[in-house]
Amino acid sequence: MKIEPYLFFDGQAEEAMAFYEKALGAQREAAMRYADCPEPIPAEYMPPGGPQKILHGSLLVQGQRLMLSDGVPLESGGFRGFSLALQYDTEEQARAAFEYLSAEGRVIMPLGPTFFSPCYGMLFDRFGVQWMVMLAAESPPQA
């Protein structure tokens, strides 16, 4: 079993896909538009911007799938308590991802050492997605 994130961008999915391709080196796996759906989409399910918006998109980020859509407008008061975590093997990779993702976003916690990682930071990207970027901690010595 896998748990894969599926993000809804309320009309900005195409822009988000291009951003994550650059920010994370993601590869576009799929981008199906509402106009391409084999069955008619009821008007109440059509996102702002119409049939050229993304019905289903999929990116591969170093072998991990991130799915997204323009979707229907989110209901107010919905669940918002989540963050996507990126764990890198080198500090250079972590710093590059953090810098790119935080551009036009908001840094919550700048990159720095913590008790659980030698390099960890939190941010909201320009789409409002919360990210935790970290360097994998060295394994504790075995007793």
C-alpha positions as CSV (number, residue, x, y, z in Angstrom):
1,M,0.0,0.0,0.0
2,K,1.1,3.6,-0.7
3,I,-0.2,6.9,0.5
4,E,0.3,9.5,-2.2
5,P,-0.5,13.2,-1.8
6,Y,-3.2,14.7,-4.0
7,L,-3.3,18.5,-4.0
8,F,-6.1,20.8,-5.3
9,F,-5.0,24.2,-6.7
10,D,-8.3,25.9,-7.5
11,G,-7.3,27.0,-11.0
12,Q,-3.5,27.1,-10.6
13,A,-2.6,23.4,-11.2
14,E,-0.8,24.1,-14.5
15,E,1.3,26.8,-13.0
16,A,2.0,24.6,-9.9
17,M,3.1,21.7,-12.1
18,A,5.6,23.9,-14.0
19,F,6.9,25.3,-10.7
20,Y,7.4,21.9,-9.1
21,E,9.1,20.6,-12.3
22,K,11.7,23.4,-11.8
23,A,11.8,23.5,-8.0
24,L,12.0,19.7,-7.4
25,G,13.2,18.4,-10.7
26,A,9.8,16.7,-11.1
27,Q,8.9,14.8,-14.2
28,R,5.4,15.3,-15.7
29,E,3.7,12.0,-15.8
30,A,0.2,13.1,-16.7
31,A,-1.9,16.2,-17.4
32,M,-5.5,15.5,-18.3
33,R,-7.7,18.5,-18.9
34,Y,-11.4,18.7,-18.2
35,A,-11.9,19.0,-22.0
36,D,-10.2,15.6,-22.5
37,C,-12.6,13.7,-20.2
38,P,-14.4,11.0,-22.1
39,E,-17.6,11.7,-20.1
40,P,-19.2,15.2,-19.9
41,I,-18.4,17.1,-16.7
42,P,-21.4,18.6,-14.9
43,A,-21.2,22.4,-14.7
44,E,-21.1,22.3,-10.9
45,Y,-17.8,20.3,-11.0
46,M,-16.1,22.6,-13.6
47,P,-13.4,24.7,-11.9
48,P,-12.9,28.4,-12.5
49,G,-11.3,28.8,-15.9
50,G,-13.3,26.1,-17.6
51,P,-12.5,23.0,-19.6
52,Q,-8.8,23.8,-20.2
53,K,-8.0,23.4,-16.5
54,I,-6.3,20.3,-15.1
55,L,-8.7,17.5,-14.2
56,H,-5.8,15.2,-13.1
57,G,-2.1,15.8,-13.1
58,S,0.7,13.6,-11.9
59,L,4.4,14.4,-11.3
60,L,7.2,12.1,-10.3
61,V,9.6,13.6,-7.8
62,Q,12.6,11.3,-7.6
63,G,10.3,8.3,-8.0
64,Q,7.6,9.6,-5.7
65,R,4.2,10.5,-7.1
66,L,2.6,13.9,-6.4
67,M,-0.9,14.2,-7.9
68,L,-2.8,17.4,-8.4
69,S,-5.9,19.0,-9.9
70,D,-7.6,22.3,-10.3
71,G,-10.6,20.5,-8.8
72,V,-13.8,22.1,-7.6
73,P,-13.4,25.0,-5.2
74,L,-12.5,23.8,-1.7
75,E,-15.1,24.1,1.0
76,S,-14.3,26.6,3.7
77,G,-13.2,25.2,7.0
78,G,-11.7,22.1,5.4
79,F,-8.8,20.2,6.9
80,R,-5.6,22.1,6.5
81,G,-3.2,20.5,9.0
82,F,-0.6,18.9,6.8
83,S,2.8,19.4,5.3
84,L,4.8,17.6,2.6
85,A,8.2,16.5,3.8
86,L,11.2,16.3,1.6
87,Q,14.2,14.4,2.9
88,Y,17.5,14.8,1.0
89,D,20.8,13.0,1.1
90,T,22.9,16.2,0.9
91,E,22.7,19.6,2.4
92,E,23.3,21.1,-1.0
93,Q,20.1,19.4,-2.3
94,A,18.1,20.5,0.7
95,R,19.2,24.1,0.4
96,A,18.5,24.3,-3.3
97,A,14.9,22.9,-2.8
98,F,14.3,25.1,0.1
99,E,15.5,28.2,-1.7
100,Y,13.4,27.5,-4.8
101,L,10.2,26.5,-3.0
102,S,10.3,29.5,-0.7
103,A,10.7,32.0,-3.5
104,E,7.5,34.1,-3.4
105,G,6.4,32.0,-0.5
106,R,6.8,32.4,3.3
107,V,9.5,30.9,5.4
108,I,8.2,29.5,8.7
109,M,11.5,28.2,10.0
110,P,14.8,28.9,8.2
111,L,17.1,26.0,7.4
112,G,19.3,25.1,10.3
113,P,20.3,22.3,12.6
114,T,17.8,20.7,15.0
115,F,18.0,17.8,17.4
116,F,16.6,15.5,14.7
117,S,18.4,16.8,11.6
118,P,21.6,18.7,10.8
119,C,19.6,20.8,8.3
120,Y,15.8,21.4,8.6
121,G,13.4,24.1,7.6
122,M,9.7,24.8,7.0
123,L,7.9,27.0,4.5
124,F,4.8,27.8,2.6
125,D,5.3,27.9,-1.2
126,R,3.6,30.5,-3.4
127,F,0.6,28.3,-3.7
128,G,0.1,27.9,0.0
129,V,1.4,24.4,0.2
130,Q,3.4,23.8,3.4
131,W,6.8,21.9,3.1
132,M,9.3,20.6,5.5
133,V,12.8,20.3,3.9
134,M,15.4,18.3,5.7
135,L,18.7,16.5,5.5
136,A,18.5,12.9,6.6
137,A,20.0,12.5,10.0
138,E,23.0,10.2,10.4
139,S,22.1,6.9,12.0
140,P,22.7,6.8,15.7
141,P,25.6,4.6,16.7
142,Q,24.7,1.0,17.4
143,A,25.2,-0.3,21.0
